[in-house]
Amino acid sequence: MHVLGKSRDEAIGEAERLLEKVGLLHKKNAFAHQLSGGQQQRVAIARALAMTPDVLLLDEPTSALDPLMASDVMAVLSDLAKGGQTMVVVTHQLGLVRAVAHTVHVFADGRRAEHGPTEQMFRDPKHETTRAFLKKLAHG
């Protein structure tokens, strides 16, 4: 209300719309300690979206989540990407990368080792770091 100059009714309406978008409208009166880790992460995404950012920045959005909670967060991010939300996501979660990325940047030793369209990066990586990373993940 204060930062964006919205009325209380506008702010509540927008909060409810965003909670619906991340699948948590039914938790609108819950406190953080009453939410699972995945639900807390989805609320954090809704809170960030409330500022109407041009780019949403996410650092390991599925880390420390069990597979079910991670898949809920990945579904939200996938829906946002399909809706045109620009995101920069730092992740080791290749399922998330494949689901939402248009372009992948691989970093090694603090530098960008390689970048390109998502499917090209998975199908035909050029840099040894990318090949080694994909091979390691493929073999567990």
N, CA, C and O atoms as a MOPAC input file, in Angstrom:
PM7 MOZYME 1SCF
protein

 N      0.82400 1    -1.18400 1     0.00000 1
 C      0.00000 1     0.00000 1     0.00000 1
 C      0.87600 1     1.25900 1     0.00000 1
 O      0.61200 1     2.21500 1    -0.72900 1
 N      1.91600 1     1.23700 1     0.82700 1
 C      2.74700 1     2.42900 1     0.94700 1
 C      3.67800 1     2.60500 1    -0.24800 1
 O      3.78100 1     3.70200 1    -0.79600 1
 N      4.34500 1     1.54700 1    -0.65000 1
 C      5.33700 1     1.65400 1    -1.72000 1
 C      4.68900 1     1.92000 1    -3.06800 1
 O      5.16100 1     2.76700 1    -3.82700 1
 N      3.60400 1     1.20100 1    -3.37800 1
 C      2.96500 1     1.34900 1    -4.68400 1
 C      1.77800 1     2.31800 1    -4.66800 1
 O      1.16300 1     2.56900 1    -5.70400 1
 N      1.46300 1     2.85700 1    -3.49400 1
 C      0.38200 1     3.83700 1    -3.40700 1
 C     -0.99000 1     3.26200 1    -3.67100 1
 O     -1.85400 1     3.95300 1    -4.21100 1
 N     -1.21000 1     2.01300 1    -3.30100 1
 C     -2.51300 1     1.37300 1    -3.51600 1
 C     -3.37500 1     1.51000 1    -2.27500 1
 O     -2.88200 1     1.58900 1    -1.14900 1
 N     -4.67700 1     1.53400 1    -2.51600 1
 C     -5.60300 1     1.54000 1    -1.38300 1
 C     -5.58700 1     0.15900 1    -0.73400 1
 O     -5.08900 1    -0.80500 1    -1.31500 1
 N     -6.13100 1     0.07600 1     0.46600 1
 C     -6.19400 1    -1.20600 1     1.17000 1
 C     -6.97200 1    -2.23500 1     0.34200 1
 O     -6.54500 1    -3.38200 1     0.21400 1
 N     -8.09900 1    -1.82600 1    -0.21300 1
 C     -8.90800 1    -2.74200 1    -1.01900 1
 C     -8.15500 1    -3.21400 1    -2.26300 1
 O     -8.21400 1    -4.39000 1    -2.62100 1
 N     -7.44300 1    -2.28600 1    -2.92200 1
 C     -6.63900 1    -2.67100 1    -4.09000 1
 C     -5.54700 1    -3.65000 1    -3.69800 1
 O     -5.32800 1    -4.64500 1    -4.38900 1
 N     -4.85900 1    -3.37800 1    -2.59300 1
 C     -3.76300 1    -4.24000 1    -2.14100 1
 C     -4.27700 1    -5.62900 1    -1.77400 1
 O     -3.65200 1    -6.63100 1    -2.12200 1
 N     -5.39400 1    -5.69800 1    -1.08400 1
 C     -5.95800 1    -6.99900 1    -0.72500 1
 C     -6.40100 1    -7.74800 1    -1.97100 1
 O     -6.16100 1    -8.95000 1    -2.09100 1
 N     -7.03500 1    -7.05800 1    -2.88600 1
 C     -7.46100 1    -7.69900 1    -4.13900 1
 C     -6.28100 1    -8.25000 1    -4.92300 1
 O     -6.34000 1    -9.36500 1    -5.44100 1
 N     -5.20300 1    -7.46400 1    -5.01200 1
 C     -4.00400 1    -7.90600 1    -5.72900 1
 C     -3.34800 1    -9.08000 1    -5.00100 1
 O     -2.90400 1   -10.03200 1    -5.64300 1
 N     -3.28200 1    -9.02200 1    -3.68100 1
 C     -2.70200 1   -10.12200 1    -2.90400 1
 C     -3.49300 1   -11.40400 1    -3.12800 1
 O     -2.90700 1   -12.47100 1    -3.31300 1
 N     -4.80100 1   -11.30800 1    -3.11300 1
 C     -5.63300 1   -12.49800 1    -3.34100 1
 C     -5.45500 1   -13.03100 1    -4.76000 1
 O     -5.40600 1   -14.24400 1    -4.96600 1
 N     -5.35900 1   -12.13600 1    -5.73300 1
 C     -5.14800 1   -12.57300 1    -7.12200 1
 C     -3.81900 1   -13.31700 1    -7.24600 1
 O     -3.73800 1   -14.34900 1    -7.91200 1
 N     -2.78300 1   -12.78900 1    -6.60300 1
 C     -1.46600 1   -13.42200 1    -6.68800 1
 C     -1.42400 1   -14.73700 1    -5.90800 1
 O     -0.79500 1   -15.69800 1    -6.35100 1
 N     -2.07700 1   -14.78500 1    -4.76900 1
 C     -2.15200 1   -16.05900 1    -4.03200 1
 C     -2.89500 1   -17.10600 1    -4.85400 1
 O     -2.52200 1   -18.28000 1    -4.84900 1
 N     -3.93500 1   -16.69100 1    -5.55300 1
 C     -4.65200 1   -17.61600 1    -6.45000 1
 C     -3.71600 1   -18.10600 1    -7.55500 1
 O     -3.71900 1   -19.28400 1    -7.91200 1
 N     -2.91900 1   -17.18600 1    -8.08700 1
 C     -1.99600 1   -17.51500 1    -9.17300 1
 C     -0.97300 1   -18.57100 1    -8.75700 1
 O     -0.56600 1   -19.40100 1    -9.57100 1
 N     -0.55400 1   -18.53900 1    -7.47700 1
 C      0.42200 1   -19.52000 1    -6.99600 1
 C     -0.25600 1   -20.68900 1    -6.27000 1
 O      0.41100 1   -21.51100 1    -5.64400 1
 N     -1.59000 1   -20.75200 1    -6.36300 1
 C     -2.33700 1   -21.88100 1    -5.81400 1
 C     -2.50600 1   -21.87000 1    -4.30700 1
 O     -2.63600 1   -22.93000 1    -3.69400 1
 N     -2.50800 1   -20.69000 1    -3.69700 1
 C     -2.57000 1   -20.63500 1    -2.23700 1
 C     -3.63100 1   -19.67600 1    -1.68700 1
 O     -3.51800 1   -19.22600 1    -0.54700 1
 N     -4.64000 1   -19.36500 1    -2.46600 1
 C     -5.66100 1   -18.45800 1    -1.96300 1
 C     -6.30400 1   -19.01500 1    -0.68800 1
 O     -6.66700 1   -18.25700 1     0.21100 1
 N     -6.44000 1   -20.32600 1    -0.62000 1
 C     -7.05500 1   -20.94500 1     0.56200 1
 C     -6.21200 1   -20.76400 1     1.83000 1
 O     -6.69300 1   -21.04000 1     2.93000 1
 N     -4.97600 1   -20.31100 1     1.69300 1
 C     -4.08500 1   -20.08400 1     2.83900 1
 C     -3.91900 1   -18.58800 1     3.14900 1
 O     -2.98100 1   -18.20400 1     3.84700 1
 N     -4.81100 1   -17.75600 1     2.63900 1
 C     -4.61100 1   -16.31000 1     2.75400 1
 C     -4.55600 1   -15.80600 1     4.19500 1
 O     -3.98400 1   -14.74500 1     4.44500 1
 N     -5.12400 1   -16.52400 1     5.13100 1
 C     -5.09600 1   -16.08600 1     6.52800 1
 C     -4.07400 1   -16.84700 1     7.36400 1
 O     -4.03200 1   -16.68500 1     8.58400 1
 N     -3.25000 1   -17.67300 1     6.72700 1
 C     -2.25900 1   -18.47100 1     7.44900 1
 C     -1.01500 1   -17.64100 1     7.75800 1
 O     -0.67600 1   -16.70300 1     7.03700 1
 N     -0.35300 1   -18.00900 1     8.83900 1
 C      0.93700 1   -17.42500 1     9.18200 1
 C      2.04100 1   -18.28000 1     8.57000 1
 O      1.81800 1   -19.44800 1     8.25000 1
 N      3.21600 1   -17.70900 1     8.40800 1
 C      4.33500 1   -18.41000 1     7.76200 1
 C      4.62500 1   -19.75400 1     8.42600 1
 O      4.87600 1   -20.74000 1     7.73300 1
 N      4.59400 1   -19.80600 1     9.76100 1
 C      4.91600 1   -21.06200 1    10.44600 1
 C      3.86700 1   -22.14500 1    10.21300 1
 O      4.09600 1   -23.30700 1    10.54900 1
 N      2.72800 1   -21.78400 1     9.64700 1
 C      1.67200 1   -22.74900 1     9.35100 1
 C      1.77400 1   -23.29200 1     7.92300 1
 O      0.96200 1   -24.12500 1     7.52000 1
 N      2.75500 1   -22.83100 1     7.16600 1
 C      2.91500 1   -23.22700 1     5.76900 1
 C      4.09600 1   -24.17000 1     5.62200 1
 O      5.07100 1   -24.08500 1     6.36800 1
 N      3.99900 1   -25.06600 1     4.65500 1
 C      5.13400 1   -25.93300 1     4.31900 1
 C      6.20500 1   -25.10500 1     3.62100 1
 O      5.97200 1   -23.95400 1     3.25000 1
 N      7.37000 1   -25.69700 1     3.44900 1
 C      8.44900 1   -24.99400 1     2.75100 1
 C      8.06800 1   -24.59400 1     1.33800 1
 O      8.36800 1   -23.48300 1     0.90100 1
 N      7.41100 1   -25.48900 1     0.62700 1
 C      6.97800 1   -25.18000 1    -0.73300 1
 C      5.93700 1   -24.07900 1    -0.77000 1
 O      5.94700 1   -23.22700 1    -1.65900 1
 N      5.03200 1   -24.10400 1     0.20800 1
 C      4.03000 1   -23.04500 1     0.27800 1
 C      4.68200 1   -21.70600 1     0.60700 1
 O      4.30800 1   -20.67600 1     0.04600 1
 N      5.64900 1   -21.72000 1     1.51100 1
 C      6.37100 1   -20.48300 1     1.82700 1
 C      7.07900 1   -19.94500 1     0.59500 1
 O      7.10500 1   -18.73600 1     0.36800 1
 N      7.65200 1   -20.83800 1    -0.19900 1
 C      8.35200 1   -20.40400 1    -1.41500 1
 C      7.36700 1   -19.79300 1    -2.40500 1
 O      7.67800 1   -18.78800 1    -3.04400 1
 N      6.18300 1   -20.38800 1    -2.54000 1
 C      5.17900 1   -19.84700 1    -3.46100 1
 C      4.65600 1   -18.49800 1    -2.96800 1
 O      4.38100 1   -17.61300 1    -3.77800 1
 N      4.51700 1   -18.33000 1    -1.65600 1
 C      4.12200 1   -17.02700 1    -1.10700 1
 C      5.20600 1   -15.99200 1    -1.40400 1
 O      4.89800 1   -14.84600 1    -1.73400 1
 N      6.46100 1   -16.38900 1    -1.28800 1
 C      7.56500 1   -15.46700 1    -1.59900 1
 C      7.50900 1   -15.03700 1    -3.06600 1
 O      7.78100 1   -13.87900 1    -3.38400 1
 N      7.16200 1   -15.95200 1    -3.94600 1
 C      7.02800 1   -15.61400 1    -5.37000 1
 C      5.87800 1   -14.62700 1    -5.55500 1
 O      6.01500 1   -13.64300 1    -6.28200 1
 N      4.74100 1   -14.88500 1    -4.89800 1
 C      3.60100 1   -13.96100 1    -4.99200 1
 C      3.98300 1   -12.58300 1    -4.45300 1
 O      3.61800 1   -11.56200 1    -5.03500 1
 N      4.71500 1   -12.55700 1    -3.34300 1
 C      5.14800 1   -11.28200 1    -2.74600 1
 C      6.04600 1   -10.51800 1    -3.72500 1
 O      5.91100 1    -9.30400 1    -3.87700 1
 N      6.95000 1   -11.22300 1    -4.37900 1
 C      7.82500 1   -10.57000 1    -5.35800 1
 C      7.01600 1   -10.04800 1    -6.54900 1
 O      7.27500 1    -8.95300 1    -7.04800 1
 N      6.04300 1   -10.83100 1    -6.99600 1
 C      5.21600 1   -10.41400 1    -8.13200 1
 C      4.34800 1    -9.19400 1    -7.79400 1
 O      3.95600 1    -8.44200 1    -8.68700 1
 N      4.05300 1    -9.00400 1    -6.51700 1
 C      3.23900 1    -7.85300 1    -6.10800 1
 C      3.89900 1    -6.53100 1    -6.47300 1
 O      3.22100 1    -5.51400 1    -6.61600 1
 N      5.20500 1    -6.54500 1    -6.62300 1
 C      5.93600 1    -5.33800 1    -6.99500 1
 C      5.96200 1    -5.13100 1    -8.50700 1
 O      6.60600 1    -4.20100 1    -8.99000 1
 N      5.27800 1    -5.97800 1    -9.25000 1
 C      5.21400 1    -5.95100 1   -10.71600 1
 C      6.59100 1    -5.77300 1   -11.36000 1
 O      6.81200 1    -4.82500 1   -12.11300 1
 N      7.51300 1    -6.69100 1   -11.05900 1
 C      8.86700 1    -6.55400 1   -11.60700 1
 C      8.90800 1    -6.86100 1   -13.10200 1
 O      8.13500 1    -7.67800 1   -13.60300 1
 N      9.81100 1    -6.19900 1   -13.79500 1
 C     10.05400 1    -6.54400 1   -15.19200 1
 C     10.71500 1    -7.91800 1   -15.27600 1
 O     10.43000 1    -8.70800 1   -16.17600 1
 N     11.60500 1    -8.18800 1   -14.31500 1
 C     12.33700 1    -9.45200 1   -14.26600 1
 C     12.24800 1    -9.99300 1   -12.84700 1
 O     12.49400 1    -9.27400 1   -11.87900 1
 N     11.89800 1   -11.25600 1   -12.73600 1
 C     11.85500 1   -11.92800 1   -11.44500 1
 C     13.15900 1   -12.68900 1   -11.28300 1
 O     13.50300 1   -13.52300 1   -12.12000 1
 N     13.88500 1   -12.40500 1   -10.20700 1
 C     15.17300 1   -13.05100 1    -9.95000 1
 C     14.97800 1   -14.13800 1    -8.90500 1
 O     14.44400 1   -13.87700 1    -7.82700 1
 N     15.41100 1   -15.36700 1    -9.22000 1
 C     15.23700 1   -16.49800 1    -8.31300 1
 C     16.54700 1   -17.25600 1    -8.17000 1
 O     17.17500 1   -17.62800 1    -9.16200 1
 N     16.95000 1   -17.47900 1    -6.93800 1
 C     18.18200 1   -18.21200 1    -6.65900 1
 C     17.81400 1   -19.54800 1    -6.02000 1
 O     17.37300 1   -19.58800 1    -4.87100 1
 N     17.99100 1   -20.62200 1    -6.75000 1
 C     17.68200 1   -21.98500 1    -6.29700 1
 C     16.29300 1   -22.05600 1    -5.65600 1
 O     16.17300 1   -22.37800 1    -4.47400 1
 N     15.24300 1   -21.75700 1    -6.43200 1
 C     13.89200 1   -21.69900 1    -5.85300 1
 C     13.35700 1   -23.03900 1    -5.36300 1
 O     12.37700 1   -23.06400 1    -4.61800 1
 N     13.96700 1   -24.14500 1    -5.75700 1
 C     13.47200 1   -25.45200 1    -5.31200 1
 C     14.43200 1   -26.14700 1    -4.34900 1
 O     14.20200 1   -27.29700 1    -3.97500 1
 N     15.50700 1   -25.46200 1    -3.94000 1
 C     16.45400 1   -26.10200 1    -3.03000 1
 C     15.79200 1   -26.30200 1    -1.66900 1
 O     14.93400 1   -25.51600 1    -1.26800 1
 N     16.18400 1   -27.32900 1    -0.98300 1
 C     15.69100 1   -27.66300 1     0.35900 1
 C     14.21500 1   -28.04100 1     0.37700 1
 O     13.59900 1   -28.07000 1     1.44200 1
 N     13.64000 1   -28.33000 1    -0.78600 1
 C     12.25300 1   -28.77100 1    -0.84300 1
 C     12.20600 1   -30.24500 1    -1.23200 1
 O     13.02800 1   -30.72000 1    -2.01500 1
 N     11.23200 1   -30.95800 1    -0.67100 1
 C     11.08300 1   -32.34900 1    -1.09000 1
 C     10.53200 1   -32.36000 1    -2.51700 1
 O     10.04200 1   -31.33500 1    -2.99100 1
 N     10.60500 1   -33.49900 1    -3.20600 1
 C     10.21000 1   -33.53500 1    -4.61900 1
 C      8.78500 1   -33.04400 1    -4.88900 1
 O      8.55000 1   -32.39100 1    -5.90600 1
 N      7.84500 1   -33.33800 1    -4.01600 1
 C      6.47300 1   -32.89200 1    -4.23500 1
 C      6.35800 1   -31.37200 1    -4.13200 1
 O      5.73200 1   -30.72800 1    -4.97400 1
 N      6.97000 1   -30.80800 1    -3.08900 1
 C      6.93600 1   -29.34400 1    -2.92300 1
 C      7.69100 1   -28.66100 1    -4.06400 1
 O      7.26100 1   -27.62200 1    -4.56600 1
 N      8.81500 1   -29.25000 1    -4.46800 1
 C      9.59300 1   -28.68000 1    -5.57100 1
 C      8.76600 1   -28.67300 1    -6.85100 1
 O      8.81900 1   -27.71500 1    -7.62300 1
 N      8.00300 1   -29.74200 1    -7.07600 1
 C      7.19900 1   -29.79000 1    -8.30200 1
 C      6.09900 1   -28.73400 1    -8.27500 1
 O      5.73700 1   -28.19600 1    -9.32100 1
 N      5.56000 1   -28.42900 1    -7.09000 1
 C      4.55500 1   -27.35700 1    -6.98600 1
 C      5.17100 1   -26.00800 1    -7.35400 1
 O      4.56200 1   -25.22500 1    -8.08400 1
 N      6.36700 1   -25.73900 1    -6.85500 1
 C      7.05300 1   -24.48000 1    -7.16800 1
 C      7.39500 1   -24.44000 1    -8.65900 1
 O      7.22700 1   -23.40800 1    -9.31000 1
 N      7.87600 1   -25.56100 1    -9.19500 1
 C      8.21000 1   -25.61400 1   -10.62400 1
 C      6.97200 1   -25.36000 1   -11.48200 1
 O      7.06600 1   -24.69900 1   -12.51700 1
 N      5.82400 1   -25.87200 1   -11.06900 1
 C      4.58800 1   -25.63900 1   -11.82600 1
 C      4.22900 1   -24.16200 1   -11.83200 1
 O      3.80700 1   -23.63400 1   -12.86100 1
 N      4.38800 1   -23.48900 1   -10.70300 1
 C      4.11200 1   -22.05400 1   -10.63200 1
 C      5.04700 1   -21.29400 1   -11.56400 1
 O      4.60900 1   -20.42100 1   -12.31400 1
 N      6.32800 1   -21.62700 1   -11.51700 1
 C      7.29600 1   -20.93000 1   -12.37800 1
 C      7.02800 1   -21.19900 1   -13.85000 1
 O      7.17100 1   -20.30700 1   -14.68600 1
 N      6.64200 1   -22.41700 1   -14.16500 1
 C      6.30100 1   -22.75600 1   -15.54600 1
 C      5.10300 1   -21.93400 1   -16.01700 1
 O      5.10700 1   -21.40900 1   -17.13000 1
 N      4.08300 1   -21.82300 1   -15.17700 1
 C      2.90900 1   -21.01200 1   -15.52600 1
 C      3.28700 1   -19.54600 1   -15.71800 1
 O      2.80000 1   -18.88600 1   -16.63600 1
 N      4.15900 1   -19.04100 1   -14.84500 1
 C      4.60100 1   -17.65200 1   -14.98900 1
 C      5.33900 1   -17.46100 1   -16.31100 1
 O      5.11500 1   -16.47400 1   -17.01200 1
 N      6.21200 1   -18.39600 1   -16.65100 1
 C      6.95800 1   -18.29800 1   -17.91100 1
 C      6.00500 1   -18.32700 1   -19.09800 1
 O      6.14800 1   -17.54200 1   -20.03600 1
 N      5.03900 1   -19.22600 1   -19.05700 1
 C      4.05300 1   -19.31000 1   -20.14900 1
 C      3.24000 1   -18.03100 1   -20.25700 1
 O      2.78400 1   -17.66400 1   -21.34000 1
 N      3.06000 1   -17.35000 1   -19.11900 1
 C      2.32500 1   -16.09300 1   -19.10300 1
 C      3.16000 1   -14.89100 1   -19.50600 1
 O      2.66300 1   -13.76600 1   -19.54100 1
 N      4.44100 1   -15.13200 1   -19.81400 1
 C      5.29600 1   -14.05700 1   -20.30700 1
 C      6.17100 1   -13.38400 1   -19.26300 1
 O      6.83300 1   -12.39200 1   -19.56800 1
 N      6.19100 1   -13.90400 1   -18.02800 1
 C      7.03700 1   -13.31000 1   -16.99600 1
 C      8.50200 1   -13.61500 1   -17.29500 1
 O      8.87600 1   -14.77900 1   -17.43500 1
 N      9.31600 1   -12.59600 1   -17.39200 1
 C     10.75300 1   -12.78500 1   -17.57800 1
 C     11.37100 1   -13.14000 1   -16.23800 1
 O     11.10000 1   -12.49400 1   -15.22500 1
 N     12.20800 1   -14.17900 1   -16.24100 1
 C     12.85100 1   -14.63800 1   -15.01600 1
 C     14.31800 1   -14.94300 1   -15.28000 1
 O     14.68900 1   -15.40700 1   -16.35800 1
 N     15.13300 1   -14.67600 1   -14.28800 1
 C     16.50800 1   -15.14000 1   -14.26200 1
 C     16.55400 1   -16.10400 1   -13.08400 1
 O     16.34800 1   -15.71100 1   -11.93600 1
 N     16.83000 1   -17.37500 1   -13.38500 1
 C     16.77700 1   -18.41600 1   -12.36500 1
 C     18.13200 1   -19.09200 1   -12.26500 1
 O     18.65700 1   -19.60300 1   -13.25500 1
 N     18.69300 1   -19.09100 1   -11.07100 1
 C     19.91500 1   -19.83200 1   -10.79600 1
 C     19.47000 1   -21.15900 1   -10.21200 1
 O     18.81700 1   -21.18900 1    -9.16800 1
 N     19.81400 1   -22.26200 1   -10.87400 1
 C     19.34800 1   -23.55900 1   -10.39800 1
 C     20.21300 1   -24.69200 1   -10.93100 1
 O     20.87400 1   -24.57300 1   -11.96300 1
 N     20.18400 1   -25.78600 1   -10.19400 1
 C     20.77500 1   -27.03300 1   -10.65800 1
 C     19.66600 1   -27.99900 1   -11.06300 1
 O     19.94800 1   -29.12800 1   -11.46500 1
 N     18.42000 1   -27.57400 1   -10.96400 1
 C     17.25600 1   -28.40900 1   -11.24600 1
 C     16.97400 1   -28.39000 1   -12.75200 1
 O     16.35500 1   -27.46400 1   -13.27700 1
 N     17.44800 1   -29.44200 1   -13.42800 1
 C     17.33100 1   -29.46600 1   -14.88900 1
 C     15.89500 1   -29.56700 1   -15.37100 1
 O     15.56900 1   -29.08600 1   -16.45600 1
 N     15.03200 1   -30.18900 1   -14.57600 1
 C     13.62000 1   -30.23200 1   -14.95000 1
 C     13.02800 1   -28.83900 1   -15.03200 1
 O     12.25300 1   -28.53600 1   -15.93800 1
 N     13.39300 1   -28.00400 1   -14.09300 1
 C     12.93400 1   -26.61700 1   -14.10500 1
 C     13.49300 1   -25.87800 1   -15.31200 1
 O     12.77600 1   -25.12600 1   -15.97300 1
 N     14.76100 1   -26.09100 1   -15.59700 1
 C     15.39500 1   -25.44300 1   -16.74600 1
 C     14.66400 1   -25.81900 1   -18.02600 1
 O     14.31200 1   -24.95200 1   -18.82600 1
 N     14.44100 1   -27.09200 1   -18.21400 1
 C     13.75200 1   -27.54600 1   -19.43700 1
 C     12.32900 1   -27.01900 1   -19.52200 1
 O     11.83400 1   -26.74200 1   -20.61500 1
 N     11.66900 1   -26.87800 1   -18.38000 1
 C     10.26900 1   -26.45200 1   -18.37300 1
 C     10.09900 1   -24.96100 1   -18.66300 1
 O      9.10700 1   -24.56300 1   -19.27400 1
 N     11.04400 1   -24.14000 1   -18.23700 1
 C     10.79300 1   -22.69500 1   -18.31600 1
 C     11.80100 1   -21.89500 1   -19.11500 1
 O     11.49100 1   -20.77900 1   -19.53300 1
 N     12.99700 1   -22.42000 1   -19.34300 1
 C     14.04900 1   -21.59000 1   -19.93900 1
 C     13.96300 1   -21.51500 1   -21.45900 1
 O     13.65500 1   -22.49300 1   -22.14000 1
 N     14.24400 1   -20.32800 1   -21.95600 1
 C     14.42700 1   -20.13200 1   -23.39900 1
 C     15.91400 1   -20.17100 1   -23.72400 1
 O     16.33000 1   -20.65400 1   -24.77700 1
 N     16.70100 1   -19.64800 1   -22.78900 1
 C     18.14400 1   -19.57800 1   -22.94800 1
 C     18.79000 1   -20.06800 1   -21.66600 1
 O     18.32900 1   -19.75800 1   -20.56700 1
 N     19.86500 1   -20.84000 1   -21.81400 1
 C     20.59900 1   -21.35700 1   -20.66700 1
 C     22.00300 1   -20.77500 1   -20.68900 1
 O     22.64600 1   -20.70500 1   -21.73600 1
 N     22.46500 1   -20.36000 1   -19.52400 1
 C     23.83600 1   -19.88900 1   -19.34500 1
 C     24.48400 1   -20.82000 1   -18.32900 1
 O     23.96500 1   -20.98600 1   -17.22500 1
 N     25.59700 1   -21.42100 1   -18.68200 1
 C     26.32700 1   -22.30400 1   -17.77900 1
 C     27.56000 1   -21.55700 1   -17.30200 1
 O     28.31700 1   -20.99700 1   -18.09600 1
 N     27.74600 1   -21.56000 1   -15.98200 1
 C     28.88100 1   -20.86000 1   -15.38800 1
 C     29.84400 1   -21.86200 1   -14.78100 1
 O     29.43400 1   -22.88100 1   -14.22700 1
 N     31.12200 1   -21.56100 1   -14.89300 1
 C     32.17900 1   -22.37700 1   -14.29700 1
 C     33.28800 1   -21.43900 1   -13.85700 1
 O     33.69600 1   -20.55100 1   -14.60500 1
 N     33.76300 1   -21.63700 1   -12.66100 1
 C     34.85700 1   -20.81300 1   -12.12000 1
 C     34.55800 1   -19.31700 1   -12.20300 1
 O     35.44200 1   -18.51200 1   -12.49500 1
 N     33.30700 1   -18.96000 1   -11.94500 1
 C     32.93500 1   -17.55000 1   -11.91200 1
 C     32.76200 1   -16.89000 1   -13.26100 1
 O     32.56800 1   -15.67600 1   -13.33400 1
 N     32.82700 1   -17.66200 1   -14.32400 1
 C     32.67400 1   -17.10700 1   -15.67700 1
 C     31.63500 1   -17.91000 1   -16.45900 1
 O     31.40500 1   -19.09100 1   -16.19900 1
 N     31.02200 1   -17.23500 1   -17.41500 1
 C     30.07700 1   -17.94200 1   -18.27200 1
 C     30.86200 1   -18.83200 1   -19.22600 1
 O     31.65300 1   -18.35500 1   -20.04000 1
 N     30.62600 1   -20.12800 1   -19.10800 1
 C     31.33800 1   -21.08800 1   -19.94700 1
 C     30.64200 1   -21.27700 1   -21.28700 1
 O     31.28700 1   -21.50900 1   -22.30900 1
 N     29.32200 1   -21.17400 1   -21.27000 1
 C     28.56000 1   -21.47600 1   -22.48100 1
 C     27.15200 1   -20.93400 1   -22.31600 1
 O     26.64700 1   -20.81800 1   -21.19900 1
 N     26.52300 1   -20.60400 1   -23.43100 1
 C     25.10500 1   -20.22300 1   -23.39400 1
 C     24.48100 1   -20.53700 1   -24.74100 1
 O     25.16600 1   -20.63200 1   -25.75900 1
 N     23.16600 1   -20.69500 1   -24.72200 1
 C     22.44200 1   -20.96200 1   -25.95300 1
 C     21.01200 1   -21.36900 1   -25.66800 1
 O     20.58600 1   -21.40800 1   -24.51400 1
 N     20.27300 1   -21.67200 1   -26.72200 1
 C     18.89400 1   -22.13200 1   -26.55400 1
 C     18.85700 1   -23.40200 1   -25.69800 1
 O     19.75800 1   -24.23800 1   -25.77300 1
 N     17.83300 1   -23.53200 1   -24.90500 1
 C     17.73200 1   -24.62300 1   -23.93500 1
 C     17.96100 1   -25.99200 1   -24.55900 1
 O     18.83100 1   -26.73400 1   -24.10400 1
 N     17.21500 1   -26.33600 1   -25.56900 1
 C     17.33500 1   -27.69100 1   -26.13500 1
 C     18.71300 1   -27.93400 1   -26.75200 1
 O     19.23300 1   -29.04800 1   -26.68700 1
 N     19.29800 1   -26.90900 1   -27.34300 1
 C     20.65200 1   -27.06400 1   -27.88800 1
 C     21.63400 1   -27.36400 1   -26.76200 1
 O     22.52900 1   -28.19300 1   -26.92300 1
 N     21.47500 1   -26.70700 1   -25.64700 1
 C     22.38900 1   -26.91800 1   -24.51800 1
 C     22.28100 1   -28.33900 1   -23.97600 1
 O     23.28000 1   -28.91900 1   -23.55200 1
 N     21.09400 1   -28.89200 1   -23.98800 1
 C     20.90800 1   -30.26300 1   -23.51300 1
 C     21.31400 1   -31.28500 1   -24.56500 1
 O     21.86900 1   -32.33400 1   -24.23800 1
 N     21.03800 1   -30.98100 1   -25.81700 1
 C     21.28600 1   -31.92700 1   -26.90700 1
 C     22.74800 1   -31.93300 1   -27.35300 1
 O     23.31200 1   -32.99100 1   -27.63000 1
 N     23.35900 1   -30.74600 1   -27.42200 1
 C     24.69900 1   -30.66300 1   -27.99800 1
 C     25.54500 1   -29.60500 1   -27.28200 1
 O     25.90600 1   -28.59200 1   -27.88000 1
 N     25.86000 1   -29.83900 1   -26.00800 1
 C     26.68100 1   -28.85200 1   -25.29400 1
 C     28.08300 1   -28.80100 1   -25.88300 1
 O     28.64700 1   -29.82800 1   -26.26200 1
 N     28.63100 1   -27.61000 1   -25.95600 1
 C     29.95600 1   -27.41700 1   -26.55300 1
 C     31.07900 1   -27.42800 1   -25.51400 1
 O     32.18100 1   -27.89600 1   -25.79900 1
 N     30.80800 1   -26.92500 1   -24.33400 1
 C     31.84900 1   -26.77400 1   -23.32100 1
 C     31.94500 1   -28.03400 1   -22.45200 1
 O     30.93200 1   -28.64500 1   -22.11100 1
 N     33.15400 1   -28.40300 1   -22.11000 1
 C     33.37600 1   -29.60300 1   -21.28900 1
 C     32.65700 1   -29.51900 1   -19.95100 1
 O     32.15500 1   -30.53100 1   -19.46200 1
 N     32.59600 1   -28.34200 1   -19.35100 1
 C     31.89700 1   -28.18300 1   -18.07000 1
 C     30.43200 1   -28.56500 1   -18.21000 1
 O     29.89100 1   -29.27200 1   -17.36000 1
 N     29.79300 1   -28.10700 1   -19.26900 1
 C     28.38100 1   -28.42900 1   -19.50600 1
 C     28.21400 1   -29.91900 1   -19.73900 1
 O     27.31900 1   -30.54200 1   -19.16800 1
 N     29.06800 1   -30.49100 1   -20.57200 1
 C     28.97100 1   -31.93800 1   -20.85000 1
 C     29.15700 1   -32.75100 1   -19.58100 1
 O     28.42000 1   -33.70700 1   -19.33800 1
 N     30.14400 1   -32.37400 1   -18.76700 1
 C     30.42300 1   -33.11500 1   -17.52900 1
 C     29.25200 1   -32.98700 1   -16.54600 1
 O     28.87500 1   -33.96200 1   -15.89600 1
 N     28.68100 1   -31.78700 1   -16.44200 1
 C     27.56100 1   -31.56600 1   -15.54200 1
 C     26.35800 1   -32.41100 1   -15.96600 1
 O     25.74100 1   -33.07800 1   -15.13500 1
 N     26.03200 1   -32.38300 1   -17.24000 1
 C     24.88700 1   -33.15900 1   -17.73100 1
 C     25.12300 1   -34.65000 1   -17.57400 1
 O     24.20100 1   -35.39000 1   -17.23100 1
 N     26.33700 1   -35.09600 1   -17.82000 1
 C     26.67000 1   -36.51000 1   -17.67500 1
 C     26.54600 1   -36.94700 1   -16.22000 1
 O     26.00600 1   -38.01300 1   -15.92400 1
 N     27.04900 1   -36.11800 1   -15.32400 1
 C     26.99500 1   -36.44600 1   -13.89800 1
 C     25.55000 1   -36.54400 1   -13.42100 1
 O     25.20700 1   -37.46500 1   -12.67900 1
 N     24.70900 1   -35.62000 1   -13.83100 1
 C     23.31400 1   -35.64100 1   -13.42800 1
 C     22.57700 1   -36.82000 1   -14.03500 1
 O     21.69500 1   -37.39600 1   -13.39800 1
 N     22.92600 1   -37.17900 1   -15.24700 1
 C     22.26300 1   -38.30200 1   -15.90900 1
 C     22.57200 1   -39.63700 1   -15.22700 1
 O     21.77000 1   -40.56900 1   -15.28000 1
 N     23.73500 1   -39.72100 1   -14.59000 1
 C     24.14600 1   -40.96500 1   -13.95200 1
 C     23.97300 1   -40.93800 1   -12.43700 1
 O     24.47400 1   -41.81500 1   -11.73400 1
 N     23.26500 1   -39.93500 1   -11.94000 1
 C     22.91600 1   -39.88100 1   -10.52500 1
 C     23.96900 1   -39.34200 1    -9.67100 1
 O     23.79100 1   -39.24700 1    -8.45700 1

